[in-house]
Amino acid sequence: MLGKDDVKKAKVVKQPFYKGMFFQIVTAMVLGIIVGWLWPAIGSPLKPFVDGFIKLIKMVIAPVVFGVVVVGIAKVGDIKKVGRIGGKTILYFEVVTSIALVIGMLVANIYHPGMGLNIDPTKLSEKDLLAQTKGAQIPSTAQFILHMIPDSIVGAFANNELLQVLLFSLLFGFALLKIKKERADLIINVIEHFNEVIFKIIGFIMKLSVPVTFAAMAYSIGLYGTAMLISFGRLIFAMVLASFIFLIILHIIVRVFGGIGLWQLIRYIKEEIIIAAATGSSEVIMPRLMAKFEHAGCHSSVVGLVVPTGYTFNLDGATLYLSLSVVFLAQALNINMNLTQQVTLVGILMLTSKGMAGIPGSAYVALTASASATGMIPAVAVTLMFGPDQFMGKIRTFVNIMGYSVATFIVARWEGLLDLDRARDVLTGQIAELSFNEGEFSEHVS
């Protein structure tokens, strides 16, 4: 990971807009949509290329989390301060995800996206639901906590279990603070060089991001077409509306408590947002986000704790999606839910929306658990979401990303671990952004 001294030495490259990654990614996305729409058969063979790219990125996520967390703790040098960061992070996540749940439910009740569909649940297929969820279930609180403890360190890294890797990284960092400084400094120096190598590997992989974006969009549009957008137009619009309202809330939060603007933050990570939306995976941009947040003045200890934890605890887009979708399903099946039942539903969703990361078909699993817990909506009704979810999932991913991005800056500001002047300079373009295109970090002027 680059420190400030490294950033000052980084090469500043002025380049035409058409050579910038953002322009190339947007162009690839548009071309992918066109190809998928006009020649859908071309898109299907491209899926392995997208899957391969996602696997390449996931290959380095665990090492990135370990390296950033350990070095961050070492630089803080205070176990109690790290504990405060973790506590404030969880508190913030709980408050903001609750806001997302309420917004999704309010929009569904006001806009009524499921009215008039008159779906007969007996005509829906339970086999389709089982195929999507693969029989997975939301873990209980005890199971979730126990799962955070790995059977072995090797297994945690091999299976890319982020919370398990995070737990080991915290213990490793705390242990470093308790040994002789000379020995600790030697280990930290090795890990910092290790981080540098890992991020060079990420740079190599990210050279594929433009063709992967094209392939992902061509496959997605070719498979599901535009007819789905029309048939579920009201539901998809409701998701867009709810997300927009939530982003306004996020803007107010980050402006008041973080001292920066949401639009500036969106502009700063625009490339990552598009890549995640195109591939349908927010994990592929996690290493890039961590590097960019450090570059923008957030301390590595905050970045290392907030971002990985956010992938599990702060899925704002997913929680908003769940509350909107459950009410939509009730409306589509002509089930009347009164105020008391909906308030109870909020409590259910606060539990089922946690621990979704890493579960096959996680959105469907959580939605199935939520619908079943109401005692009114049959689980098989979730199959109605298979089509529109291909489009709603991209919106959900975007909101998820913005959720833990905002959280990183706010927690850093609360703990006095945000260089606010630097953050504003980076987000407004006064300090050049990081470039990953050449397999190394460099600064460029967009």
HUGI-V145049 format. One record per pair of residues at least 24 apart in sequence whose ideal C-beta (glycine too) atoms are under 7 Angstrom apart, sorted by the first residue. I is the first residue (numbers start at 0). J is the second residue. Records with the same first field share a line. If there is no record, write none. Layout:
I->J  J
//
This chain:
0->67  70  194  198  290  293  299
1->294  440
6->294  442
9->440  441  442
10->441  442
11->431  442  444
12->441  443
13->444
14->443
19->445
20->270  436
21->269  270  445
23->209
24->208  209  212  270  273  274
25->273
27->209  210  212  213
28->212  216  273  277
30->213
31->212  213  214  215  216  217
32->216  220
34->217
35->216  217  218  219  220  221
36->220  225
39->221  224
41->217  221
42->217  218  220  221  222
43->218  221
45->214  217  218
46->218
48->211  214
49->211  214  215  218  278
52->207  211  278
53->278  280  283
55->204
56->204  282  283
57->159  282
59->197  200  201  286
60->159  282  285  286
61->156  159  164
62->197
63->197  286  289
64->161  164  165  168  303  307
65->164  168
66->190  193  194  197
67->194  289  299  302  303
68->165  168  169  172  303  304
69->168  171  172  175  190
70->187  190  191  194  299
71->298  299  300  302  303
72->172  173  300
73->172  175  183  187
74->299  300
75->300
76->176
78->173  176
81->300
83->414
84->300  301  304  410  414
85->304
87->410  413
88->304  305  308  406  410
89->312
91->406  409  410
92->312  313  406
95->313  315  402
96->313  315  318  352
97->349
98->248
99->245  315  318  319
100->318  319  322  345  348  349
101->345
102->241  244  245  319
103->241  319  320  322  323
104->322  326  341  345
106->237  240  241  323
107->237  323  326  327
108->326
110->237  240
111->330
112->233  234  237  327
113->327  328  330  331
114->330
116->331
117->333
118->331  332  383
120->332  377  379  380
123->379  380  382
124->382
125->379
127->382  385
128->367  378  379  381  382
131->360  363  385
132->360  363  364  367
133->359  360
135->358  359  360  364
136->364  368
137->351  354  364  365  368
138->354
143->354
160->357
161->307  310  311
162->311
165->307  308
198->290  440
199->438  439
201->286  435
202->435  437  438  439
203->438
205->435  436
206->436
208->274
211->278
212->273  274  277
215->277  278
216->277
219->389
223->386  389
227->386  387  389  390
228->390
231->386  387
234->327  387
235->387  390  391
237->323
238->320  323  391  394
239->394
241->319  323
242->319  394  398
245->315  319  398
246->401
249->401  405
252->405  409
253->405  408  409
256->409  412
257->405  408  409  412
258->412  419
259->408  422  423  426
263->426  427
264->404  426
267->291  295  425  426
268->404
272->397  400
275->396  400
276->393  396  397
279->392  393  396
281->396  399  400
285->310
287->435
288->404
290->433
291->433
292->407
294->425  433
295->421  422  425  426
296->417  418  419  421  422  425
297->407  408  411  417
298->411  416
300->416
301->407  410  411  414  416
302->407
305->403  406  407  410
306->403  407
309->402  403  406
310->356
311->354  356
312->353
313->402  403  406
314->352  355  399
315->398  399  402
316->394  395  396  397  398  399  402
317->352  355  362  395  399
318->348  352
319->398
320->362  391  395
321->348  352  365  366  369
322->348
324->366  384
325->366  369  370  376
328->370  376  380  383
329->375  376
331->383
332->376  380
334->375  376
336->375
340->373
344->373
347->372
362->388
//
